Amino acid sequence: MRNLSLAKLAPFFILTLVAVGAIFIPSLPNFDDGKFNAADVAWIIVATALVFLMTPGLAFFYGGMVHRKNVISTMIKSVVAAGVVGVLWVTVGYSLCFGPTVGGFIGNPMTHLFFKGVASGAPVLQGGTALTIPLLLFALFQLMFAIITPGLVVGAVAERIKFTAYILFIVLFSLLVYAPLAHWTWHPMGFLAKMGVLDFAGGTVVHISAGCAALAGALVLKRRQSHMEHKEIPPANIPYVLIGTGLLWFGWFGFNAGSALAANALSVSAFATTTTAASAAGLSWMFFDVLKGKKPSVLGFCIGAVVGLVAITPAAGFVAIPQSIFIGFVAAIISNVAVYYKSKSKLDDTLDVFPCHGIGGMVGMLMTGIFASKSINPAVVNEGLFYSHNFTFFFIQLKGLIIVVAYSFTVSFLIFKFINFILPIRVSQEDELLGLDASQHDEKYTQGTLLVQSDGDIKEMMVED
């Protein structure tokens, strides 16, 4: 066996310890004693699978937009989160998010260690109302949200981050950023929830946190060589982007409608607002590009549709269908303008994660404060500004947004700095030019293969299919 560094040995041995430790966790009975609603159980199982489908969808979406020498490395970073977070969630992640609260800031990590008491637990969260689905199903549904969140960050750090460094980022981000935010917002005893902040399906917990982490990562990793040289990098495969958009849109029905946690009228309403917001946003982005002198493009519609999905996420179960069109329309324009100004700056957010997911999530949170209605969801205590003409709820949403932005950016920035301190977070200039598919994974994207010859200098040659 070759000499292996601690950085290469650690992941395998940590996984070994977890696997061996799991052997000694006692089995508890798992049975249905009539507490559950069969229709709700069936729908949330489907919704859980739909949300998981978003992870490979995101891989296609991002993989199609990068340079063809970085397609595989970009796609695996999204998908590998399913493995890392899947194990982390069972061991301690779920307990941190939804275990008994510690001061409204974090769940007790020992309560559900290795899913202790989840499979046979009563279907209720501390301080909440009884669920009509098993607690285990709720935990699995929430797992899918935890998986895709660090995967979103990939787009900002693509084409230059080391794979091992990204694995460590997933672990630290999940424990130090995602878990606290999920507890604050979605646990009945979380301090943002008690403050009155509403986030139906993840505007703050998923998209704002990922967008702010993306901004932090782009700042720490600094610019790619191609970005400094102002090189135009054509997308590797636009049909991949189109496939990824379709999978994301399809999976998002589970993301938003499933967050009703029941097969009821609210889930149907969230299903409808999801697709109308995405439809309006895709058209808005594309037509706005035309106003700027561009031709209508596949990329424009796809990116716009995803921005619409992001923006409606926090509002999906609180706003009516007509207003969701306005939310998608406005969010796409704001993100489009943000992408334009980012392109004029020195910020190298490779696939515009912060302008699309970060700002899109912020727009959605504020729009919830404007258009939330009691007629859609009785959980709305104070109606939105548009209906009540009262700024109370809007300011609650704004306060929650500021807290989440400040926390997620600061902690994510420190995480990236810490990783860079203990191991180089960025690939070498030679590996960056070679491409991360080859340098990090010893694999190549065969369509439009990029050959690299080394005879003192590294050169690139395009090979026709």
C-alpha positions as CSV (number, residue, x, y, z in Angstrom):
1,M,0.0,0.0,0.0
2,R,1.3,3.4,-0.9
3,N,2.0,6.0,1.8
4,L,-1.3,7.7,2.5
5,S,-1.7,11.0,4.2
6,L,-3.9,11.5,7.3
7,A,-6.4,13.5,5.0
8,K,-6.8,10.4,2.9
9,L,-6.9,7.9,5.7
10,A,-9.3,9.8,8.0
11,P,-12.6,9.5,5.9
12,F,-12.4,5.7,5.6
13,F,-11.6,5.2,9.3
14,I,-14.3,7.6,10.5
15,L,-16.8,5.7,8.4
16,T,-15.5,2.4,9.8
17,L,-16.0,3.6,13.4
18,V,-19.6,4.7,12.5
19,A,-20.3,1.4,10.8
20,V,-19.0,-0.7,13.7
21,G,-20.6,1.5,16.3
22,A,-24.0,1.0,14.6
23,I,-23.8,-2.7,15.3
24,F,-24.3,-2.2,19.0
25,I,-27.3,0.1,18.8
26,P,-30.3,-2.0,20.1
27,S,-33.3,-2.7,17.8
28,L,-36.6,-1.3,18.9
29,P,-40.1,-2.4,17.8
30,N,-41.5,-0.7,14.7
31,F,-45.3,-1.0,14.3
32,D,-48.4,0.9,13.3
33,D,-50.9,1.0,16.2
34,G,-53.5,3.0,14.3
35,K,-51.9,6.5,14.8
36,F,-51.3,7.2,11.1
37,N,-53.3,8.2,8.1
38,A,-52.6,5.9,5.2
39,A,-53.1,8.5,2.5
40,D,-50.7,10.9,4.2
41,V,-48.1,8.1,4.6
42,A,-48.4,7.2,0.9
43,W,-48.1,10.8,-0.3
44,I,-45.1,11.7,1.9
45,I,-43.3,8.5,0.8
46,V,-43.7,9.7,-2.8
47,A,-42.7,13.3,-1.9
48,T,-39.6,12.0,-0.1
49,A,-38.6,10.1,-3.3
50,L,-39.3,13.2,-5.4
51,V,-37.1,15.4,-3.3
52,F,-34.3,12.8,-3.5
53,L,-34.7,13.0,-7.3
54,M,-33.7,16.7,-7.2
55,T,-30.1,15.7,-6.2
56,P,-29.3,13.9,-9.5
57,G,-31.3,16.7,-11.2
58,L,-29.0,19.3,-9.7
59,A,-26.0,17.2,-10.9
60,F,-27.3,17.4,-14.4
61,F,-28.2,21.1,-14.1
62,Y,-24.7,22.1,-12.8
63,G,-22.8,19.5,-14.9
64,G,-24.2,20.8,-18.1
65,M,-23.0,24.4,-17.5
66,V,-19.4,23.9,-16.6
67,H,-16.4,23.3,-18.9
68,R,-16.4,19.8,-20.3
69,K,-13.2,18.9,-18.5
70,N,-15.1,19.4,-15.2
71,V,-18.4,17.8,-15.8
72,I,-17.9,14.6,-13.8
73,S,-16.2,16.3,-10.9
74,T,-19.1,18.8,-10.6
75,M,-21.8,16.1,-10.9
76,I,-20.2,13.8,-8.2
77,K,-20.0,16.7,-5.7
78,S,-23.7,17.1,-5.8
79,V,-24.5,13.3,-5.7
80,V,-21.9,12.4,-3.0
81,A,-23.8,14.6,-0.5
82,A,-26.4,11.8,-0.5
83,G,-23.8,9.5,1.0
84,V,-22.2,11.8,3.4
85,V,-25.3,13.5,4.7
86,G,-27.2,10.2,4.7
87,V,-24.9,8.6,7.2
88,L,-24.4,11.9,9.2
89,W,-28.2,12.4,9.4
90,V,-28.8,8.9,11.0
91,T,-25.9,9.3,13.5
92,V,-26.5,12.8,14.8
93,G,-27.9,15.2,12.2
94,Y,-31.6,14.5,12.7
95,S,-31.2,14.8,16.5
96,L,-29.5,18.2,16.1
97,C,-32.3,19.4,13.9
98,F,-35.4,17.9,15.5
99,G,-34.4,16.5,18.9
100,P,-35.6,18.2,22.1
101,T,-34.5,21.8,22.0
102,V,-31.5,23.3,23.9
103,G,-32.6,26.8,24.4
104,G,-34.3,27.1,21.1
105,F,-31.0,27.0,19.3
106,I,-30.1,23.3,18.6
107,G,-31.5,19.9,19.3
108,N,-30.1,17.5,21.9
109,P,-27.5,15.4,19.9
110,M,-27.9,12.4,22.2
111,T,-31.7,12.0,22.1
112,H,-31.9,10.4,18.6
113,L,-28.2,9.2,18.2
114,F,-28.2,6.6,15.5
115,F,-32.0,7.2,15.0
116,K,-32.6,6.0,18.6
117,G,-36.4,6.2,19.2
118,V,-37.2,7.5,15.7
119,A,-38.5,4.2,14.1
120,S,-40.7,3.5,17.1
121,G,-41.2,7.0,18.4
122,A,-44.5,8.8,18.9
123,P,-45.4,10.8,15.8
124,V,-45.0,14.2,17.5
125,L,-42.2,16.8,17.9
126,Q,-41.5,18.5,21.2
127,G,-44.0,21.4,21.4
128,G,-45.8,20.5,18.2
129,T,-49.0,18.8,17.2
130,A,-49.3,15.1,16.5
131,L,-48.2,14.0,13.0
132,T,-50.4,11.7,10.9
133,I,-47.3,10.0,9.5
134,P,-44.6,7.9,11.3
135,L,-41.8,9.9,12.9
136,L,-39.4,7.8,10.8
137,L,-41.0,9.0,7.6
138,F,-40.8,12.6,8.7
139,A,-37.1,12.1,9.5
140,L,-36.5,10.6,6.0
141,F,-38.4,13.4,4.3
142,Q,-36.3,16.0,6.1
143,L,-33.1,14.0,5.2
144,M,-33.7,14.8,1.5
145,F,-33.6,18.6,2.3
146,A,-30.4,18.1,4.2
147,I,-28.8,16.3,1.3
148,I,-29.5,18.8,-1.4
149,T,-28.5,21.9,0.6
150,P,-24.7,21.5,0.5
151,G,-25.1,20.2,-3.0
152,L,-26.3,23.6,-4.1
153,V,-23.0,25.2,-3.0
154,V,-21.1,23.1,-5.6
155,G,-22.0,25.6,-8.4
156,A,-20.1,28.4,-6.8
157,V,-16.9,26.5,-6.1
158,A,-16.9,24.3,-9.2
159,E,-13.7,23.8,-11.3
160,R,-11.3,24.6,-8.5
161,I,-12.1,22.9,-5.1
162,K,-10.5,19.7,-4.0
163,F,-12.8,16.8,-3.6
164,T,-11.6,15.9,-0.1
165,A,-11.9,19.5,1.0
166,Y,-15.5,19.5,-0.3
167,I,-16.3,16.3,1.6
168,L,-15.2,18.0,4.8
169,F,-17.2,21.1,3.9
170,I,-20.4,18.9,3.6
171,V,-19.8,17.5,7.1
172,L,-19.1,20.9,8.8
173,F,-21.8,22.8,6.9
174,S,-24.4,20.2,7.8
175,L,-23.5,20.2,11.5
176,L,-22.7,23.9,12.0
177,V,-25.0,25.7,9.6
178,Y,-27.8,23.5,8.3
179,A,-28.7,21.8,11.6
180,P,-29.0,25.1,13.6
181,L,-31.0,26.8,10.9
182,A,-33.4,23.8,10.6
183,H,-33.9,23.8,14.3
184,W,-34.5,27.5,14.6
185,T,-37.0,27.5,11.8
186,W,-38.8,24.2,11.6
187,H,-38.7,22.8,15.2
188,P,-41.8,24.0,17.1
189,M,-39.5,25.3,19.9
190,G,-36.9,26.9,17.6
191,F,-36.4,30.6,18.3
192,L,-37.2,31.8,14.8
193,A,-40.3,29.7,14.8
194,K,-41.4,31.2,18.1
195,M,-40.6,34.6,16.7
196,G,-43.2,34.0,14.0
197,V,-40.9,33.5,11.0
198,L,-42.6,31.4,8.3
199,D,-40.6,29.3,5.9
200,F,-42.9,26.6,4.3
201,A,-40.3,24.5,2.5
202,G,-36.8,25.9,2.9
203,G,-36.3,29.5,1.7
204,T,-34.1,30.3,4.7
205,V,-33.0,26.8,5.8
206,V,-32.0,25.6,2.3
207,H,-31.6,28.4,-0.3
208,I,-30.4,31.4,1.7
209,S,-28.0,29.2,3.7
210,A,-26.6,27.6,0.6
211,G,-26.5,30.9,-1.3
212,C,-24.5,32.6,1.5
213,A,-22.2,29.6,1.8
214,A,-21.7,29.8,-1.9
215,L,-20.7,33.4,-1.6
216,A,-18.3,32.6,1.2
217,G,-16.7,29.8,-0.7
218,A,-16.2,31.9,-3.8
219,L,-14.5,34.5,-1.7
220,V,-12.2,32.1,0.0
221,L,-11.3,30.0,-3.1
222,K,-10.7,33.2,-5.1
223,R,-10.9,33.4,-8.9
224,R,-10.3,30.7,-11.5
225,Q,-7.5,31.3,-14.0
226,S,-10.1,31.4,-16.8
227,H,-12.1,34.0,-14.9
228,M,-9.0,36.2,-14.4
229,E,-8.2,35.9,-18.1
230,H,-11.9,36.7,-19.0
231,K,-12.2,33.6,-21.1
232,E,-15.7,32.7,-22.4
233,I,-16.4,29.1,-21.3
234,P,-19.2,27.4,-23.3
235,P,-21.5,25.1,-21.4
236,A,-20.5,21.5,-21.7
237,N,-23.9,20.1,-22.5
238,I,-27.0,22.3,-22.7
239,P,-29.4,19.3,-23.0
240,Y,-28.0,18.2,-19.6
241,V,-29.1,21.6,-18.2
242,L,-32.6,21.0,-19.7
243,I,-32.8,17.5,-18.3
244,G,-31.6,18.8,-14.9
245,T,-34.2,21.5,-14.9
246,G,-37.0,19.0,-15.7
247,L,-35.9,16.7,-12.8
248,L,-35.6,19.7,-10.4
249,W,-39.0,21.0,-11.4
250,F,-40.5,17.5,-11.0
251,G,-38.8,16.9,-7.7
252,W,-39.8,20.3,-6.4
253,F,-43.4,19.2,-6.2
254,G,-42.4,16.9,-3.4
255,F,-40.2,19.6,-1.9
256,N,-43.0,22.1,-1.6
257,A,-46.3,20.1,-1.7
258,G,-44.8,17.4,0.6
259,S,-44.0,20.1,3.2
260,A,-47.7,20.1,4.1
261,L,-46.9,16.7,5.6
262,A,-50.3,15.4,4.6
263,A,-52.4,14.6,1.5
264,N,-54.7,17.6,1.9
265,A,-55.9,20.8,0.2
266,L,-52.8,22.7,1.5
267,S,-50.5,20.3,-0.4
268,V,-52.5,20.8,-3.6
269,S,-52.3,24.6,-3.2
270,A,-48.5,24.3,-2.7
271,F,-48.2,22.1,-5.7
272,A,-50.0,24.7,-7.8
273,T,-48.1,27.7,-6.6
274,T,-44.8,25.8,-7.3
275,T,-45.5,25.3,-10.9
276,T,-47.0,28.7,-11.6
277,A,-44.1,30.5,-10.0
278,A,-41.6,28.5,-12.0
279,S,-43.5,29.0,-15.3
280,A,-43.7,32.8,-14.8
281,A,-40.0,33.0,-13.7
282,G,-38.8,31.0,-16.7
283,L,-40.6,33.3,-19.1
284,S,-39.7,36.4,-17.1
285,W,-35.9,35.6,-17.3
286,M,-36.1,34.8,-21.0
287,F,-38.1,37.8,-22.1
288,F,-36.0,40.1,-19.9
289,D,-32.9,38.9,-21.7
290,V,-34.7,39.7,-25.0
291,L,-35.2,43.3,-23.7
292,K,-31.5,43.5,-23.1
293,G,-30.8,42.6,-26.8
294,K,-30.1,38.9,-26.3
295,K,-31.9,36.0,-28.1
296,P,-34.3,33.8,-26.1
297,S,-32.2,30.9,-24.8
298,V,-32.6,27.5,-23.3
299,L,-30.2,28.4,-20.5
300,G,-32.2,31.6,-19.8
301,F,-35.5,29.8,-19.4
302,C,-34.0,27.0,-17.3
303,I,-32.2,29.3,-14.9
304,G,-35.2,31.5,-14.6
305,A,-37.5,28.5,-13.8
306,V,-35.2,27.4,-11.1
307,V,-35.1,30.9,-9.6
308,G,-38.9,30.8,-9.6
309,L,-38.9,27.5,-7.8
310,V,-36.4,28.9,-5.2
311,A,-38.5,32.0,-4.6
312,I,-41.8,30.3,-4.1
313,T,-40.3,27.7,-1.7
314,P,-40.7,29.7,1.5
315,A,-44.1,31.0,0.4
316,A,-45.6,27.9,-1.3
317,G,-48.0,27.0,1.4
318,F,-48.8,30.5,2.6
319,V,-49.7,32.4,-0.7
320,A,-52.5,32.0,-3.2
321,I,-51.9,30.8,-6.8
322,P,-52.3,34.2,-8.6
323,Q,-49.8,35.9,-6.3
324,S,-47.3,33.1,-7.0
325,I,-47.1,34.3,-10.6
326,F,-46.0,37.7,-9.4
327,I,-43.4,36.2,-7.1
328,G,-41.8,34.2,-9.9
329,F,-41.9,37.1,-12.3
330,V,-40.2,39.5,-9.9
331,A,-37.7,37.1,-8.5
332,A,-36.4,36.2,-12.0
333,I,-35.8,39.9,-12.9
334,I,-34.1,40.6,-9.6
335,S,-31.8,37.6,-9.9
336,N,-31.1,38.3,-13.6
337,V,-30.0,41.8,-12.7
338,A,-27.9,40.4,-9.8
339,V,-26.2,38.0,-12.2
340,Y,-25.4,40.9,-14.6
341,Y,-23.7,43.0,-11.9
342,K,-21.9,39.9,-10.5
343,S,-20.5,39.3,-14.0
344,K,-19.0,42.8,-14.0
345,S,-17.3,42.2,-10.6
346,K,-14.3,40.1,-9.6
347,L,-16.5,37.6,-7.7
348,D,-16.1,34.2,-9.2
349,D,-19.3,32.4,-8.3
350,T,-19.0,29.9,-11.1
351,L,-22.7,29.1,-11.7
352,D,-24.3,32.1,-10.0
353,V,-25.4,30.3,-6.9
354,F,-25.6,33.4,-4.8
355,P,-27.6,35.6,-7.3
356,C,-30.0,32.7,-8.0
357,H,-30.4,30.7,-4.8
358,G,-29.3,33.2,-2.2
359,I,-31.1,36.3,-3.6
360,G,-34.0,34.2,-4.9
361,G,-34.5,32.8,-1.4
362,M,-34.4,36.3,0.1
363,V,-37.0,37.5,-2.4
364,G,-39.2,34.6,-1.5
365,M,-38.9,35.3,2.2
366,L,-39.9,38.9,1.8
367,M,-42.7,38.0,-0.6
368,T,-44.1,35.7,2.0
369,G,-44.2,38.7,4.3
370,I,-46.2,40.6,1.7
371,F,-48.6,38.0,0.3
372,A,-49.1,35.4,3.1
373,S,-52.8,34.8,3.7
374,K,-54.8,33.2,6.5
375,S,-57.3,32.0,3.9
376,I,-54.6,29.7,2.4
377,N,-53.1,28.5,5.7
378,P,-54.4,29.1,9.3
379,A,-50.8,29.0,10.5
380,V,-50.5,32.6,9.2
381,V,-51.1,34.5,12.4
382,N,-50.4,38.0,10.9
383,E,-51.4,38.4,7.3
384,G,-48.9,39.8,4.7
385,L,-48.4,43.5,4.1
386,F,-50.5,43.5,0.9
387,Y,-53.6,42.3,2.8
388,S,-53.2,43.7,6.3
389,H,-51.4,47.0,5.4
390,N,-49.5,46.3,8.6
391,F,-45.7,45.9,8.6
392,T,-45.6,43.6,11.6
393,F,-45.3,40.3,9.8
394,F,-43.1,41.7,7.0
395,F,-40.6,43.0,9.6
396,I,-40.6,39.6,11.3
397,Q,-39.7,38.0,8.0
398,L,-37.0,40.7,7.3
399,K,-35.5,40.2,10.8
400,G,-35.4,36.4,10.3
401,L,-33.8,36.9,6.9
402,I,-31.0,39.2,8.3
403,I,-30.3,36.7,11.1
404,V,-30.0,33.8,8.7
405,V,-27.9,35.7,6.2
406,A,-25.5,36.9,8.8
407,Y,-25.2,33.5,10.5
408,S,-24.9,31.3,7.4
409,F,-22.4,33.6,5.7
410,T,-20.2,34.1,8.7
411,V,-20.1,30.4,9.8
412,S,-19.6,29.2,6.2
413,F,-16.8,31.6,5.7
414,L,-15.1,30.4,8.8
415,I,-15.6,26.8,7.7
416,F,-13.9,27.4,4.4
417,K,-11.1,29.2,6.1
418,F,-10.7,26.4,8.6
419,I,-10.6,23.7,5.9
420,N,-8.0,25.8,4.0
421,F,-5.9,26.0,7.2
422,I,-5.8,22.2,7.7
423,L,-5.5,21.1,4.1
424,P,-5.2,22.9,0.8
425,I,-8.8,23.7,-0.3
426,R,-7.9,24.5,-3.9
427,V,-6.4,22.4,-6.6
428,S,-3.0,23.4,-8.1
429,Q,-2.9,25.6,-11.2
430,E,-1.8,22.6,-13.2
431,D,-4.7,20.4,-12.0
432,E,-7.1,23.3,-12.7
433,L,-5.9,23.5,-16.3
434,L,-5.9,19.7,-16.7
435,G,-9.4,19.6,-15.4
436,L,-10.8,18.2,-12.2
437,D,-12.3,15.1,-13.9
438,A,-8.8,13.9,-14.7
439,S,-6.8,15.4,-11.8
440,Q,-9.3,14.6,-9.0
441,H,-11.0,11.4,-10.2
442,D,-8.9,10.0,-13.1
443,E,-12.0,10.0,-15.2
444,K,-13.1,11.8,-18.4
445,Y,-16.3,13.1,-19.8
446,T,-16.3,11.3,-23.2
447,Q,-18.6,13.6,-25.2
448,G,-16.3,16.3,-26.6
449,T,-13.3,14.8,-24.8
450,L,-10.5,17.2,-23.9
451,L,-7.0,15.8,-24.4
452,V,-4.2,17.3,-22.4
453,Q,-0.6,16.8,-23.6
454,S,2.4,17.5,-21.4
455,D,5.8,18.3,-23.0
456,G,7.0,20.9,-20.6
457,D,3.7,22.9,-21.1
458,I,0.1,21.8,-20.6
459,K,-1.8,22.3,-23.8
460,E,-5.5,21.7,-24.6
461,M,-6.9,20.1,-27.7
462,M,-10.5,19.7,-28.6
463,V,-11.5,16.4,-30.1
464,E,-14.6,16.0,-32.2
465,D,-17.1,13.3,-31.2
